[in-house]
Amino acid sequence: MKKSFLLFIFVLIISQLSAQDTLVFSQENSLMFSNKYYLYPKSKTFEHKFKTDDGQIWYGKGAYKIDGGKLFLSFGDSEKEIKIENRITKIYDQSKKTDTLIVKFNDLKQNQISGYIKFKEEYFYVDFDNGTIKIPKSKFKKVDDPTVETFIQGSLVNIELTKLAELKYLKITTSDIYSYYHFESNFKRILKFSNNEIISADFYNTTNKRKVKFVAENNKG
């Protein structure tokens, strides 16, 4: 009778999970940082995002399954999933050459757009109102195919400006442009799963090797 009742509860939990598009579990007692698991029941995939108070992010993505009160997480190539979002697009106009290069930044994760372009020792910073930089092409002093520098997710990126006279726009699309990512890839993690809680071992620098609890956000308080 007891086993039948526990099986019924487990099936009920799985049914509730499957009915939701996203289930978010966040770590308790995390005022100075954000540590969350995002479960997507329809696709059986997940994301793990652990953001520290100094802007660093641990990020993992993969497939999951729930079996016997445990959450099995299989991390895939999480770096590829983030980096594929980064795009540098050059737009040319052969019919109308311009004296100004317009650089447009698009941050997929942050509402406030920031960024810069560096050429030699000079910096050009984005206009926060429209997310663009306007650079007079005279700044490049007729250098053939000049190379500029920008910063994307902890790395300096060089961009060669080929056919500068015809180059009208430079669009830089990225995810969390100034965040430092640490990628969790190609390994498995097993956590205890119980109704609206996830319990893990001491992954996150807590003291005394105590357990870490993640609570479903719609059940907090």
C-alpha positions as CSV (number, residue, x, y, z in Angstrom):
1,M,0.0,0.0,0.0
2,K,2.8,2.4,0.9
3,K,4.7,1.6,-2.3
4,S,1.6,2.2,-4.3
5,F,1.0,5.5,-2.7
6,L,4.6,6.6,-3.3
7,L,4.4,5.6,-6.9
8,F,1.2,7.6,-7.3
9,I,2.9,10.7,-5.8
10,F,5.9,10.3,-8.1
11,V,3.7,10.0,-11.2
12,L,1.7,13.0,-10.1
13,I,4.9,15.0,-9.8
14,I,6.1,14.0,-13.2
15,S,2.6,14.9,-14.7
16,Q,2.8,18.3,-13.1
17,L,6.3,18.9,-14.5
18,S,5.2,17.9,-18.0
19,A,2.3,20.3,-17.9
20,Q,4.6,23.3,-17.5
21,D,6.8,25.0,-20.1
22,T,9.6,25.8,-17.7
23,L,10.3,24.9,-14.1
24,V,12.8,27.1,-12.3
25,F,14.6,26.0,-9.1
26,S,16.7,28.6,-7.3
27,Q,19.2,28.1,-4.5
28,E,18.1,29.1,-1.0
29,N,20.1,31.7,0.9
30,S,21.7,33.2,-2.2
31,L,21.3,36.9,-1.6
32,M,24.8,37.7,-3.0
33,F,24.5,35.5,-6.1
34,S,22.0,33.7,-8.4
35,N,22.2,29.9,-8.8
36,K,19.3,28.3,-10.8
37,Y,18.3,25.2,-12.7
38,Y,15.8,25.6,-15.5
39,L,14.0,22.4,-16.5
40,Y,12.1,22.3,-19.8
41,P,9.8,19.3,-19.4
42,K,8.5,19.2,-23.0
43,S,12.0,18.8,-24.5
44,K,13.5,17.1,-21.5
45,T,16.4,19.6,-21.5
46,F,17.8,21.9,-18.9
47,E,20.0,24.9,-18.3
48,H,22.1,25.7,-15.2
49,K,23.1,29.3,-14.6
50,F,25.2,30.3,-11.6
51,K,26.0,34.0,-11.6
52,T,28.3,35.4,-8.9
53,D,28.3,38.9,-7.4
54,D,31.3,39.9,-9.6
55,G,29.6,39.0,-12.9
56,Q,31.1,35.6,-13.5
57,I,28.7,32.9,-14.8
58,W,28.9,29.1,-14.7
59,Y,26.7,27.9,-17.5
60,G,25.6,24.4,-18.4
61,K,23.1,22.9,-20.8
62,G,21.9,19.4,-21.7
63,A,19.3,16.7,-21.3
64,Y,17.7,15.4,-18.1
65,K,15.6,12.6,-16.7
66,I,13.9,12.0,-13.4
67,D,14.0,8.4,-12.1
68,G,13.6,7.1,-8.6
69,G,13.7,10.4,-6.8
70,K,16.8,11.5,-8.6
71,L,17.5,14.1,-11.2
72,F,20.0,13.0,-13.8
73,L,21.7,15.8,-15.7
74,S,23.8,15.1,-18.8
75,F,25.7,18.2,-19.7
76,G,26.5,18.7,-23.4
77,D,28.7,21.1,-25.2
78,S,27.5,24.2,-23.3
79,E,30.2,26.5,-24.7
80,K,29.1,25.8,-28.3
81,E,25.5,26.7,-27.3
82,I,26.5,30.1,-26.1
83,K,29.2,30.9,-28.6
84,I,26.9,30.1,-31.5
85,E,24.9,33.2,-30.5
86,N,27.9,35.5,-31.1
87,R,27.7,37.0,-34.6
88,I,29.7,39.7,-36.4
89,T,27.9,40.8,-39.5
90,K,29.3,43.3,-42.1
91,I,26.9,45.1,-44.3
92,Y,28.1,46.7,-47.5
93,D,26.7,49.3,-49.9
94,Q,28.5,49.5,-53.2
95,S,26.2,52.1,-54.6
96,K,26.6,54.6,-51.8
97,K,29.9,54.9,-50.1
98,T,30.0,56.7,-46.7
99,D,32.5,58.6,-44.6
100,T,31.2,57.0,-41.4
101,L,31.2,53.5,-40.1
102,I,28.3,52.6,-37.9
103,V,28.8,49.9,-35.4
104,K,25.6,48.4,-33.8
105,F,25.8,46.3,-30.6
106,N,23.0,43.8,-29.7
107,D,23.2,42.1,-26.3
108,L,20.8,39.1,-26.2
109,K,20.7,38.9,-22.4
110,Q,21.1,42.5,-21.1
111,N,18.7,45.3,-21.7
112,Q,21.4,48.0,-21.4
113,I,23.6,47.8,-24.4
114,S,27.3,48.4,-24.0
115,G,30.5,47.8,-25.9
116,Y,33.5,49.5,-27.5
117,I,35.7,49.5,-30.6
118,K,39.4,50.0,-30.3
119,F,41.7,51.0,-33.2
120,K,45.4,51.3,-32.3
121,E,45.3,53.3,-29.0
122,E,41.9,55.0,-29.5
123,Y,38.7,53.8,-28.0
124,F,35.2,54.4,-29.4
125,Y,32.4,53.7,-26.9
126,V,28.8,52.9,-27.6
127,D,26.0,55.4,-27.3
128,F,23.8,53.9,-24.5
129,D,20.6,55.5,-26.0
130,N,20.7,53.7,-29.3
131,G,23.5,51.1,-28.9
132,T,25.6,52.4,-31.7
133,I,29.1,53.8,-32.4
134,K,29.8,56.2,-35.2
135,I,33.4,56.2,-36.3
136,P,34.7,58.6,-39.0
137,K,36.5,56.5,-41.6
138,S,39.2,59.1,-41.6
139,K,40.3,57.7,-38.3
140,F,41.7,54.7,-40.1
141,K,44.1,57.0,-42.2
142,K,43.6,55.1,-45.4
143,V,44.9,51.8,-44.0
144,D,44.0,48.9,-46.3
145,D,41.7,46.5,-44.5
146,P,42.3,47.9,-40.9
147,T,41.8,45.7,-37.9
148,V,39.8,46.9,-34.9
149,E,39.3,45.2,-31.5
150,T,36.4,44.6,-29.3
151,F,35.6,42.6,-26.1
152,I,33.2,39.7,-26.1
153,Q,32.6,37.4,-23.0
154,G,36.1,37.6,-21.5
155,S,38.0,37.6,-24.8
156,L,39.5,40.3,-27.0
157,V,38.2,39.8,-30.6
158,N,39.9,41.2,-33.7
159,I,37.7,42.3,-36.6
160,E,39.2,43.0,-40.0
161,L,37.3,45.8,-41.9
162,T,37.7,44.6,-45.5
163,K,36.6,47.0,-48.3
164,L,36.2,49.8,-45.8
165,A,35.0,52.3,-48.4
166,E,31.9,50.2,-49.1
167,L,31.4,49.0,-45.5
168,K,28.3,50.7,-44.0
169,Y,27.4,48.8,-40.9
170,L,29.2,46.5,-38.5
171,K,26.7,44.5,-36.4
172,I,27.9,42.7,-33.3
173,T,25.4,40.3,-31.7
174,T,26.4,38.6,-28.5
175,S,25.1,37.1,-25.2
176,D,26.1,38.9,-22.0
177,I,28.9,40.8,-23.6
178,Y,30.9,41.6,-20.5
179,S,30.2,38.5,-18.4
180,Y,32.9,35.9,-17.9
181,Y,31.6,32.4,-18.7
182,H,32.8,29.2,-17.2
183,F,31.3,26.3,-19.1
184,E,30.0,23.0,-17.6
185,S,30.3,20.6,-20.5
186,N,30.4,16.8,-21.2
187,F,29.8,15.3,-17.8
188,K,26.9,14.0,-15.7
189,R,25.5,15.2,-12.4
190,I,23.0,13.4,-10.2
191,L,20.9,15.4,-7.7
192,K,18.2,14.4,-5.3
193,F,14.7,15.3,-6.5
194,S,11.7,15.6,-4.2
195,N,8.5,17.2,-5.2
196,N,9.4,21.0,-5.3
197,E,13.0,20.7,-4.2
198,I,16.4,19.7,-5.7
199,I,19.1,18.8,-3.2
200,S,22.8,18.7,-4.2
201,A,26.1,18.0,-2.6
202,D,28.4,20.9,-1.7
203,F,29.2,22.3,-5.2
204,Y,29.0,26.0,-4.4
205,N,31.6,26.8,-1.8
206,T,29.4,26.4,1.3
207,T,31.0,25.5,4.6
208,N,31.0,22.2,6.4
209,K,30.0,20.2,3.3
210,R,26.3,20.8,4.0
211,K,23.7,20.1,1.5
212,V,22.5,22.8,-0.9
213,K,18.8,23.1,-1.5
214,F,17.1,24.5,-4.6
215,V,13.4,25.4,-4.3
216,A,10.8,25.8,-7.1
217,E,10.3,29.6,-7.5
218,N,6.5,29.4,-7.5
219,N,6.7,27.6,-4.1
220,K,8.9,30.1,-2.3
221,G,7.6,31.9,0.7
